[in-house]
Amino acid sequence: MRYETSLKEIILGVEQEILPLIIGLNLKILEVKNVEFPQVREKRVDKLYISEYNGKKFVLHIEFQLYYQKWFPIRMLSYFVDIKNQFPDTEIWQIVFTLGQITESSLVQKTPVGGIEYSFKVIDLSKIPSEIFLSSSNPNINAFGILSSDIDVKRLIQKLSSYNLDEDKFLSILSKIYLLSFAVKRDKEVLKAMEDFSTIDITKTELFKMGEEKGLKEGIEKGLKEGIEKGLKEGIEKGQKVGMIEAILLGMKIKFGSRAKAMIKKIKEIDDLEKLKRIKKAIIKAKSIKDIEKILENSSKEK
């Protein structure tokens, strides 16, 4: 679900530039539609646009399904019926963006009294040459390159850094690229490529916060499982420590790369939450790995 959300966020606002690149047709996006279908359970399409191709208007429906499943045509047919009910006089185009699409996208049912034939287009993002995305001067379009099978991750990160984006925008795009990299098993490559950006405040990225949230969640779950106040308190405290350690290690890897390996064991052994907080703050200001080494040495002396 995180992957699909990141894709939807990246495509927002750049539809007119990126969709013709991916689909391969010089179509126009005239209007973005946010449509919910009233049912017992609310159903929302990923993306819906009023578009134009060769002078003819149509409804363009796009779904992000990175892991395509055999039952998906049924879901797409369901969407088609709902969209047709809202736009009865308009042609409807349906496209699924996926990774490694190997399943037939047609849905055919034959009975003695007739039947239906229904199909939609499936585009495997991993098969689109990365140069199509990297040749753009739009960072959101560049970010799609992480899904291409031939992507040079280091070049992608360098391309993004060349725009001199404000820090929040830069970190937001990096976070989404990192999340998407798990879908194509390139998360280690992304972390390695990010090592060069030592001036970035890693604690502001979504991927850094994920470490803290994960640890805190584990702590709360542990406390609730024990079912007593003491267990809850200890569980939350332990969760904070685990989350803090995960966040520190991620920040160290990004900022110092392989040089941080020697300190990983020492950091994992720290049981004092306040010391961990001091280390986390120090990562932001640290100019070299020696600054972190000094803090660890002081921590050892305090024991």
Long-range contacts (C-beta under 8 A, 24 or more apart in sequence): 2-179, 3-64, 3-66, 3-179, 3-180, 3-182, 3-183, 4-46, 4-64, 4-65, 4-66, 6-176, 6-179, 6-180, 7-64, 7-66, 7-97, 7-144, 7-180, 8-46, 8-47, 8-64, 9-176, 10-140, 10-143, 10-144, 10-173, 10-176, 11-47, 11-140, 12-140, 13-140, 14-138, 14-140, 14-141, 15-47, 15-49, 17-136, 17-138, 17-141, 18-136, 18-138, 18-140, 18-141, 18-144, 19-49, 19-60, 19-62, 21-128, 21-132, 21-133, 21-136, 21-141, 22-97, 22-123, 22-125, 22-128, 22-144, 23-95, 23-121, 23-123, 25-53, 26-53, 27-51, 27-52, 27-53, 27-60, 28-52, 28-53, 29-60, 30-57, 33-59, 35-83, 35-86, 37-82, 37-86, 43-78, 43-79, 43-82, 45-79, 45-83, 48-83, 51-93, 56-91, 57-90, 57-91, 58-90, 58-91, 58-92, 58-93, 59-83, 59-87, 59-90, 59-91, 59-92, 59-93, 60-93, 60-95, 61-92, 61-93, 61-94, 61-95, 62-94, 62-95, 62-96, 62-97, 63-94, 63-95, 63-96, 63-97, 64-96, 64-97, 64-98, 65-96, 65-97, 65-98, 66-97, 66-98, 66-99, 66-183, 67-98, 67-99, 68-96, 68-98, 68-99, 68-100, 68-101, 68-102, 68-103, 68-122, 69-103, 70-103, 72-96, 72-103, 72-105, 73-105, 73-106, 73-107, 73-118, 73-120, 74-107, 76-105, 76-107, 76-120, 77-107, 77-118, 80-118, 80-120, 93-121, 94-120, 94-121, 95-120, 95-121, 95-122, 95-123, 96-120, 96-121, 96-122, 96-123, 97-123, 97-125, 98-122, 98-123, 98-124, 98-125, 99-124, 99-125, 99-126, 99-147, 99-183, 99-184, 100-124, 100-126, 126-184, 130-156, 134-159, 139-163, 139-165, 139-169, 139-173, 140-173, 143-173, 143-176, 143-177, 143-180, 146-177, 146-180, 146-181, 146-184, 146-186, 146-190, 147-180, 147-183, 147-184, 149-184, 151-186, 153-181, 153-186, 153-189, 153-190, 153-192, 153-193, 154-192, 154-193, 156-193, 157-190, 157-193, 157-194, 157-196, 157-197, 161-197, 167-200, 167-201, 167-204, 168-204, 170-200, 171-200, 171-201, 171-204, 171-205, 171-206, 172-206, 174-200, 174-205, 174-207, 175-205, 175-206, 175-207, 176-206, 178-205, 178-207, 179-206, 179-207, 191-253, 191-254, 192-257, 194-254, 195-253, 195-254, 195-255, 195-256, 195-257, 197-254, 198-255, 198-256, 200-254, 200-255, 201-284, 202-250, 202-251, 202-254, 202-255, 202-283, 202-284, 203-247, 203-251, 203-280, 203-283, 203-284, 207-250, 208-247, 208-250, 208-251, 209-247, 211-243, 211-246, 211-247, 211-249, 211-250, 212-240, 212-243, 212-244, 212-246, 212-247, 213-243, 214-242, 214-243, 214-246, 215-239, 215-240, 215-241, 215-242, 215-243, 215-244, 215-245, 215-246, 215-247, 216-240, 216-243, 218-242, 218-243, 219-243, 237-273, 240-273, 241-271, 241-273, 241-276, 244-273, 244-276, 244-277, 244-280, 245-270, 245-276, 247-280, 248-276, 248-279, 248-280, 248-283, 251-280, 251-283, 252-283, 252-292, 255-283, 255-286, 256-289, 256-292, 259-289, 260-289, 263-289, 263-292, 263-293, 263-296, 266-296, 266-300, 267-296, 270-299, 272-299, 275-299, 275-302
